[in-house]
Amino acid sequence: MRYDIVHVTRFDYGNAVKFARCNLRLRPIDWPGQRVESYALTVAPAGRVQPARAEAGLAHVARLVIEEPVRSLTIESRARVTIDRAVPVPQADDPSLAEVAALARASNDLSAAGPAAYLFPSPLIPLDPAIADYCRADLAPGRNALDAGIALARRIQRDFVFDPAATLVDTPPHEAFRQRRGVCQDFAQVMITGLRAAGLPAAYASGYIRTLPPPGQERLVGADATHAWVLLWCGPARGWVGLDPTNGIWMASDHVVVAIGRDYAEIAPVDGVVLGSGAQAMEVNVDVAPLAG
C-alpha cells in the first residue's frame, strides 16, 4: 500500500512572535515494513529549517528558527510512504512473556531500537499499581507474547471510551485510567504502563492511520489527526510488534510510523520555545490518502 500524507499545522498568535526555535518531528521514519519514497517540508511566511540530531527515540528531527516577527505560522509536511506490513499472526513457537522479559534484560543492543531502553518508567509514563493490576489479567508470564499483547489492546478498546474532551495532552495515565476515557495517547500510555510493570519492553509510537477505510470496513478512530499506539518487543526473531489499543487492532498496512520513543515528550511532532505575548491557537489537519495501483 502506498500513501500520500499531508500534515498541516497552523499557529495563530495574539501578538507578533519575534523569535521561535522549534523541533519538528514530522518526517516518517524507515521502519520494518515501511519505506519513505519522498518528503517535503514547507514553512510560511518565514523560517529557517535545518536538520538536527534526535536526542532520544527514533525520529527525524528538523530545527525551525523564526527570526522575524510573525502573527501566524503554517508548517506543511508532505510524504509518500510505501507500507508492506502484514497483520501479525501468533505462532506456537513465539516466546512467552516471561521469555521476552528475560531476553530484553539480557540484550546488549544499546541502539535507539534496543529493548532495554523501553523496560523502565519514563517521565510521562510512570509506574502505577492500579494500572498494573488491571493489565495483569492479560499478562500471565507463560502466555504467548503476541496473544497477550493483542488481548490487552482489545480489552482497553472495549473498556475505555474515546472522548477528546476528557483529557489534555499533559493528562497523566492514572487520570485517564480513572475516568476510563480519553484519546489515543491516553490509551497507549495506559497500555505501556501495564506492560512495563510486567517487565516487558514497550514503546510509544506516533504517526498516522489511513483516513478513509477500504470499502466495507469501518473508519478507524484517530484518523484526520496524529495517532498514537504501542510497540511491544517480542524477542529477536519477532522484533517490535505494533498494537493499537484505541481500535483494538494490530499495526499493519493502515498505520504509518513517524516516530518512536519512550513517551510523547521524546517524539512530539512540534515542540520548542516561542518568544512573544498573547494567546496562541493551533489547528492541525492530517490526510492519509491511499494511491491507486
C-alpha positions in Angstrom: 0.0 0.0 0.0 1.2 3.5 -0.9 0.0 6.6 0.8 0.3 10.4 0.2 0.3 12.1 3.5 -0.4 15.8 4.1 0.1 17.1 7.7 -0.6 20.9 8.1 -0.1 22.6 11.5 -1.2 26.3 11.8 -0.4 28.6 14.7 -2.1 31.9 15.2 -0.6 34.3 17.8 -2.4 37.0 19.7 0.6 39.3 19.2 3.6 39.1 16.9 6.2 36.4 17.8 9.7 37.9 17.5 11.7 34.7 17.8 10.9 30.9 17.9 13.1 27.8 18.0 11.2 24.6 17.4 11.9 20.9 16.9 9.8 19.3 14.1 9.4 15.5 14.1 7.1 15.2 11.0 9.0 13.1 8.5 8.1 9.4 8.8 11.0 7.0 9.6 12.0 4.0 7.6 10.9 1.0 9.7 10.4 -2.7 9.0 7.5 -2.9 6.5 7.7 0.9 5.8 9.7 2.9 3.3 9.6 6.7 2.7 9.7 7.4 -1.0 9.7 11.2 -0.9 9.3 14.0 1.6 8.9 17.8 1.6 8.6 20.4 4.4 7.5 24.0 3.9 7.1 26.8 6.4 5.3 30.1 5.8 5.5 33.0 6.0 9.1 32.8 7.3 11.5 30.4 8.9 14.9 28.7 8.6 14.9 24.9 8.7 17.9 22.6 9.1 18.5 19.0 10.2 19.0 18.3 13.9 20.1 15.3 15.8 17.5 13.2 17.5 18.4 13.4 21.2 16.1 10.5 22.1 13.8 8.0 20.4 13.7 7.1 16.7 12.8 10.2 14.8 13.8 12.6 12.0 14.3 16.0 13.6 14.3 19.3 11.8 15.2 22.5 13.7 13.0 25.5 12.8 14.2 29.0 13.7 12.0 32.1 13.3 13.9 35.4 13.5 11.4 37.9 12.2 8.0 38.9 13.6 5.1 36.8 12.6 1.4 36.7 13.6 0.8 33.3 12.1 2.8 30.3 11.1 1.9 27.3 8.8 4.0 24.2 8.8 3.2 21.7 6.0 4.6 18.3 5.8 4.1 16.1 2.7 5.3 12.5 2.4 4.8 9.5 0.1 5.2 6.2 2.0 5.0 2.6 1.0 3.7 0.1 3.6 4.3 -3.6 3.1 3.3 -4.9 6.6 1.1 -7.9 7.1 -1.2 -8.4 10.1 0.8 -10.4 12.7 -0.3 -13.9 13.4 0.6 -15.5 16.7 2.6 -18.7 16.3 3.2 -21.7 18.5 6.9 -21.0 18.7 6.5 -17.4 19.7 8.2 -16.6 23.0 6.2 -16.3 26.2 6.0 -13.0 28.1 8.5 -14.4 30.7 10.9 -15.3 27.9 10.5 -11.8 26.3 11.2 -10.1 29.7 14.4 -12.3 30.2 15.6 -11.7 26.6 15.1 -7.9 27.0 17.1 -7.8 30.3 19.9 -9.8 28.7 20.0 -7.7 25.5 23.3 -5.9 24.7 21.6 -3.7 22.0 22.2 -0.1 23.1 20.7 1.4 19.9 17.6 3.6 19.9 15.6 0.4 18.9 17.2 -1.8 21.6 14.6 -3.3 24.0 16.3 -2.4 27.3 15.6 1.3 26.9 11.9 0.7 27.0 11.7 -1.5 30.1 11.5 1.3 32.6 9.2 4.1 33.6 9.6 7.4 31.7 8.7 11.0 32.7 5.2 10.8 31.2 4.6 7.2 31.9 5.4 6.3 35.5 4.5 3.0 37.1 1.0 2.9 38.6 -0.2 0.0 40.8 -3.9 0.3 39.8 -3.0 0.2 36.1 -0.6 -2.7 36.7 -3.3 -4.7 38.4 -5.8 -4.0 35.6 -3.3 -5.1 32.9 -2.1 -8.2 34.8 -5.2 -10.2 33.9 -3.9 -10.5 30.3 -0.2 -10.7 31.1 0.3 -14.2 32.6 4.1 -14.9 32.3 3.7 -18.1 30.4 1.3 -16.7 27.8 2.3 -16.3 24.1 3.6 -12.7 23.9 1.6 -11.8 20.8 -1.6 -13.3 22.1 -1.2 -11.4 25.4 -0.5 -8.1 23.6 -3.5 -8.1 21.4 -5.7 -9.3 24.2 -4.7 -6.3 26.3 -5.1 -3.9 23.4 -8.6 -5.2 22.8 -9.7 -5.1 26.4 -8.6 -1.4 26.6 -10.6 -0.7 23.5 -13.7 -2.3 25.0 -13.4 -0.8 28.5 -12.4 2.8 27.6 -14.4 5.5 25.8 -12.8 7.7 23.1 -13.6 11.2 24.3 -11.4 14.1 23.1 -13.0 16.4 25.8 -11.9 14.1 28.7 -8.2 14.8 28.7 -5.4 17.1 27.6 -2.0 16.4 26.1 -0.4 16.5 29.6 -3.1 14.4 31.4 -1.2 11.6 33.3 -2.1 8.0 32.6 -3.6 7.4 36.0 -6.2 10.2 35.4 -7.3 8.7 32.0 -7.4 5.3 33.7 -9.6 6.6 36.5 -12.1 8.1 34.0 -11.8 5.2 31.5 -12.0 7.9 28.9 -9.5 9.8 26.7 -7.8 9.7 23.3 -5.3 7.5 21.6 -2.4 9.0 23.6 -4.1 8.1 26.9 -4.9 4.5 25.8 -1.3 4.0 24.6 0.1 5.3 27.8 -2.2 3.1 30.0 -1.1 0.0 28.0 2.6 0.9 28.1 2.3 1.4 31.9 0.9 -2.1 32.3 3.4 -3.7 30.0 6.4 -2.1 31.7 5.0 -3.0 35.1 5.2 -6.7 33.9 8.8 -6.3 33.0 8.2 -6.0 29.2 9.8 -3.6 26.8 7.0 -1.2 25.4 7.5 1.8 23.2 5.2 4.8 22.3 4.6 5.0 18.6 3.4 8.2 16.9 2.2 8.5 13.4 -0.9 8.3 11.2 -3.7 5.9 10.3 -5.5 5.7 7.0 -8.1 8.5 6.7 -10.6 6.6 4.6 -11.1 2.8 5.2 -11.3 0.2 2.4 -14.8 -0.5 1.1 -17.0 -2.3 3.6 -14.8 -1.5 6.6 -15.4 0.9 9.4 -13.4 4.1 9.8 -10.6 3.8 12.3 -10.7 6.1 15.4 -7.9 8.6 15.2 -8.0 9.4 11.5 -7.6 13.1 10.5 -5.0 13.7 13.2 -1.8 12.3 14.5 -2.3 8.9 16.1 -0.5 7.0 18.9 -0.2 3.3 19.6 2.1 0.8 21.3 5.1 -1.3 20.2 5.8 -4.4 22.2 9.2 -6.1 21.7 8.6 -9.8 21.3 12.1 -11.2 21.1 14.9 -11.1 18.5 13.0 -13.1 15.9 9.7 -11.2 16.1 11.2 -7.8 17.0 8.8 -4.9 17.6 5.1 -5.7 17.1 2.6 -2.9 16.9 -0.7 -2.9 18.9 -3.4 -0.2 18.7 -5.5 -0.1 21.9 -7.7 2.7 20.6 -9.0 0.5 17.8 -8.2 -2.9 19.3 -6.1 -4.0 16.3 -2.6 -4.8 15.2 -0.3 -2.2 13.5 -0.4 -3.3 9.9 -1.0 -1.7 6.5 -3.2 1.1 7.8 -0.6 2.6 10.2 2.3 4.9 9.2 5.1 5.3 11.8 6.5 8.8 12.2 8.5 8.4 15.4 9.1 6.0 18.3 10.2 6.9 21.8 9.7 6.1 25.5 6.8 8.5 25.7 5.2 11.5 23.9 7.7 14.0 25.3 10.5 12.5 23.2 8.7 12.5 19.9 6.2 15.3 19.9 5.5 16.4 16.3 6.3 20.1 17.2 7.9 21.5 20.4 10.2 24.3 21.3 10.4 27.9 22.6 8.4 30.9 21.3 9.1 34.4 22.5 6.1 36.6 22.4 3.0 37.6 24.4 -0.7 36.9 24.0 -2.7 33.8 23.3 -1.8 31.1 20.9 -4.2 28.9 18.8 -3.2 25.8 17.0 -5.0 23.9 14.3 -3.9 20.5 12.9 -5.2 18.8 9.8 -4.0 15.4 8.5 -4.9 13.4 5.4 -3.6 10.0 4.7 -4.7 9.1 1.1 -4.1 5.7 -0.4 -2.8 5.7 -4.0 -4.5 3.6 -6.7 -2.5 0.9 -8.3 
